[in-house]
Amino acid sequence: MNSDSKFLDQAPRFLFFTGKGGVGKTSIACASAMQLADAGRRVLLVSTDPASNVGQVFGIAIGNQITAIPAVPCLAALEIDPQAAAQAYRDRIVGPVRGVLPDSIVKGIEEQLSGACTTEIAAFDEFTALLTDSALTTGYDHIVFDTAPTGHTIRLLQLPGAWSGFLEQGKGDASCLGPLAGLEKQRSQYKAAVEALADPQRSRLILVARAQQSTLREVARTHEELNAIGLSQQFLAINGILPESATLQDPLANAIYQREQHALSDMPAALKNLPMDRIELKPFNLVGLTALRQLLSTAAPLAMPDNDVMPAIPAPNLSTLVDEIAADGHGLVMLMGKGGVGKTTLAAALAVELARRGLPVHLTTSDPASNLTDTLNGALPDLTVSKIDPHAETERYRQHVLATKGAKLDEAGRAMLEEDLRSPCTEEIAVFQAFSRIIREAGKKFVVMDTAPTGHTLLLLDSTGAYHREVSRQMGDSKQHFTTPMMQLQDPRQTKVLIVTLAETTPVLEAAHLQDDLRRAGIEPWAWVINNSVAATTVLSPLLRQRAVNELPEIDAVANRYAQRYALVPLLREEPTGVERLLALADGDSLADKLAANPKTQ
Amino acid sequence: MTSIHVFDPALCCSTGVCGVEVDQQLVGFAADVDWAKQNGADIERFNLAQTPLAFAENAVVKAFLERSGADALPLILVDGEVALAGRYPNRTELARWAAISVAEEQAPSGCCSGSSCC
């Protein structure tokens, strides 16, 4: 069929939309499914978005079963909740022994099954049946997924070694496939599912991104990783681009426009050869059939122009958080959140603001590409800056393990160990090992970090005792009293965890999951920071005003439901590099005033 | 034939790479189990995180867990009786239990075959 969108042109049977939370995968998947259905194709839409509003969009309750959408002939939908799938899986394994084995042991088992891998694989298991020929799907021409499995999962399933023991007999060496132990399907089904994914005649992968440098870099990595394992049919969709027409008379909108255009012209070479669609930011909420039908059309009507000014909403700024942090005189400050929410920038802003007050600060960052922190070294007398390259640390760790522990393995065993070492956990552990060397400084000064391990990883490390031993070893076997990093992280007087998010539905939900995960490990996040808020600025452009209005319920949820305390950081016209701009970032209110009062300083 | 049942602690990966330190014992033991199986031994491994029911249904293992806790694993049963606890067996022990003739496998317990570089 023909379409405005390249990614829907001659669409194959399976369409997968992938990208990080908040880029609009689910909306685009909904709009695509509708467009195909409107053209007379029979379509099944599958959403795994934990914040799924597919039901709300179509005005019908959907849930975990295929449900016809009355308002759109030929369209049916299914919602899979990955968290629920993982919970059901845990219950299958743990349920029979609850009350039989000691409680502490049952709890330990549950934690082992609470990682991201379990959720990922449980979700994949849920839609395996949809990828293989089954009675469920014969009635559909297209099946549209608002997600795609990660490279790690697909590679694991492709490894012949992975199947040798566990999945065929339900026992043996399980590796990272361990979570599949409780899954009930046959090897042939998983194999067929992976084959369907890698078949360009049947599957198309649409990478969804925003016009932001960091997001595009991340998407380029996903593209290369999935391409390397055979998912060669890839398209790129850039969502939410600010149209030039929206920039009139609004300096902020103009700055965003310039920044986005620059990110697009400067996008990684690997992406430039992909067929690309640009989807403009729409001045309306993507709820209801009319709105969705307009999402993919190039000529959407703009909302009526009016010249009201929407003033910045009043909210605590970063500087008020710094007041409280500074009062302690020293301590560890960790910023946590999904990639792309601005952890590095905010870590730098906090560090600079603390140093400006004459407090000794060590800022350490895991973003090696950040030239933000380059410019800070030596910029303030009380500030030191260091960097940890996660890829280099992980690679070093992998090589070390393979050379020492993997030396005597046969080929299949070595392949499994290598893939285990590509799991997200490995990177987290390698980076945290590097960081833990610096953590000890926090007894005397401030240490600000732009990353932190998840609660799940901390619990696993702590429960195995391996961490404790590691620390004892590093402390030189002294019989002195010492605290483990876990104890240090749990103590609010020593450690403050700040959760960073954006004022959008999915990112706020993801941040809430992070908070739950930390609480399981006995760590109570000290504050939330909402970054890049349009509502915290003074906006003229109708498009941006709409975005600001959309942010309000999310800000409200953070302020009143999730966070003990929070700060709102405005979207800036330019990347805050250098001390001056970072200081201005902490002091959000006055910055917004300054921008409003004097727009021509740009 | 003698059956060897290995009850592992809760591991997310049987290679143990998820830990701070990869446990050399686990990696080595995985290789030893492979070797013993190829020589005809009847060995099964149970991971506490994946098949807890196997622990709960075996009276010996259940009692061991109640008495000593999960930290005391691994536990190795040979024909249903405790043969070893708290550490993994080496290749020689596996061979003895499974009655594998070690003569054809020279110096199985040395870490570098033939040399004395260790």
Boltz contact constraints between the chains, C-beta under 6 A:
constraints:
  - contact:
      token1: [A, 96]
      token2: [B, 53]
      max_distance: 6.0
  - contact:
      token1: [A, 97]
      token2: [B, 52]
      max_distance: 6.0
  - contact:
      token1: [A, 97]
      token2: [B, 53]
      max_distance: 6.0
  - contact:
      token1: [A, 97]
      token2: [B, 56]
      max_distance: 6.0
  - contact:
      token1: [A, 100]
      token2: [B, 56]
      max_distance: 6.0
  - contact:
      token1: [A, 101]
      token2: [B, 56]
      max_distance: 6.0
  - contact:
      token1: [A, 102]
      token2: [B, 66]
      max_distance: 6.0
  - contact:
      token1: [A, 105]
      token2: [B, 70]
      max_distance: 6.0
  - contact:
      token1: [A, 108]
      token2: [B, 10]
      max_distance: 6.0
  - contact:
      token1: [A, 108]
      token2: [B, 70]
      max_distance: 6.0
  - contact:
      token1: [A, 109]
      token2: [B, 10]
      max_distance: 6.0
  - contact:
      token1: [A, 109]
      token2: [B, 49]
      max_distance: 6.0
  - contact:
      token1: [A, 109]
      token2: [B, 52]
      max_distance: 6.0
  - contact:
      token1: [A, 112]
      token2: [B, 10]
      max_distance: 6.0
  - contact:
      token1: [A, 112]
      token2: [B, 12]
      max_distance: 6.0
  - contact:
      token1: [A, 112]
      token2: [B, 49]
      max_distance: 6.0
  - contact:
      token1: [A, 171]
      token2: [B, 44]
      max_distance: 6.0
  - contact:
      token1: [A, 173]
      token2: [B, 14]
      max_distance: 6.0
  - contact:
      token1: [A, 173]
      token2: [B, 30]
      max_distance: 6.0
  - contact:
      token1: [A, 174]
      token2: [B, 14]
      max_distance: 6.0
  - contact:
      token1: [A, 175]
      token2: [B, 13]
      max_distance: 6.0
  - contact:
      token1: [A, 176]
      token2: [B, 13]
      max_distance: 6.0
  - contact:
      token1: [A, 178]
      token2: [B, 50]
      max_distance: 6.0
  - contact:
      token1: [A, 181]
      token2: [B, 50]
      max_distance: 6.0
  - contact:
      token1: [A, 401]
      token2: [B, 22]
      max_distance: 6.0
  - contact:
      token1: [A, 405]
      token2: [B, 22]
      max_distance: 6.0
  - contact:
      token1: [A, 405]
      token2: [B, 24]
      max_distance: 6.0
  - contact:
      token1: [A, 405]
      token2: [B, 27]
      max_distance: 6.0
  - contact:
      token1: [A, 408]
      token2: [B, 31]
      max_distance: 6.0
  - contact:
      token1: [A, 409]
      token2: [B, 31]
      max_distance: 6.0
  - contact:
      token1: [A, 417]
      token2: [B, 15]
      max_distance: 6.0
  - contact:
      token1: [A, 420]
      token2: [B, 13]
      max_distance: 6.0
  - contact:
      token1: [A, 420]
      token2: [B, 15]
      max_distance: 6.0
  - contact:
      token1: [A, 420]
      token2: [B, 17]
      max_distance: 6.0
  - contact:
      token1: [A, 421]
      token2: [B, 17]
      max_distance: 6.0
  - contact:
      token1: [A, 425]
      token2: [B, 18]
      max_distance: 6.0
  - contact:
      token1: [A, 461]
      token2: [B, 20]
      max_distance: 6.0
  - contact:
      token1: [A, 464]
      token2: [B, 19]
      max_distance: 6.0
  - contact:
      token1: [A, 466]
      token2: [B, 19]
      max_distance: 6.0
  - contact:
      token1: [A, 466]
      token2: [B, 20]
      max_distance: 6.0
  - contact:
      token1: [A, 466]
      token2: [B, 21]
      max_distance: 6.0
  - contact:
      token1: [A, 467]
      token2: [B, 20]
      max_distance: 6.0
  - contact:
      token1: [A, 470]
      token2: [B, 20]
      max_distance: 6.0
